[in-house]
Amino acid sequence: MFNRIREWRIDRMTDRVARRPHGKAARRTYGADDVHSFAWDPVLEALQLTPDDQLLDVGCGGGVFLRRALETGCSGVGVDHSPAMVQLAREITGGRAPIVHASADRLPFEQDAFSAVSSLVAYFFFPDPVAALREFSRVVDPERGRIAVYTTAPELKGTPAAPYPLATRGHFYEDAELEAHARDAGFRDVEVRRPQEGTQLLVARP
């Protein structure tokens, strides 16, 4: 009984803080102007967005990165499975982009609807990463589409960047595993970069 209660408490805390953020503290964290800013430049460099692009940001959180991406002139859409984050992202983007409540493995968009897909610091919480990447592949244009997924490497598990007990609810993958995920999802041009120590950037094209 004690173990079940402990596990329930860890799940509840993980959801509130990171996996499905909600509450005042989550609004402060994911609405901060620099939240996950370490990932912005590597993702933007990989995607090379222009005004001709339509970006889908999956796991958009409070929408701060999406707001930054829109400065390139692209149009965009945000997706998050936390209703609280959807509301916050709508506030932060100021109506400049639709924000949709949905999960990464069931995207409510037509095939080939986007030219680029981004996902920052959310991948390790996807319950089925290959299913999510298949959805990325489905909604991205087969001719000019590209994706950039920024995630946390296994060596950071248990560090302040991915502390216990939250780390027990995340999924950490070696570079080769990330590459295999993308290829299993149908991407052919696949690369795993290391922008910073302990971080991974999966860049792929159909």
Helices and strands as residue ranges (DSSP letters): H 2-14, I 15-19, H 24-30, H 37-47, E 54-58, H 64-70, E 75-80, H 83-93, E 99-101, E 116-120, G 123-125, H 129-139, E 146-152, G 154-156, G 166-169, H 175-184, E 189-193, E 199-205
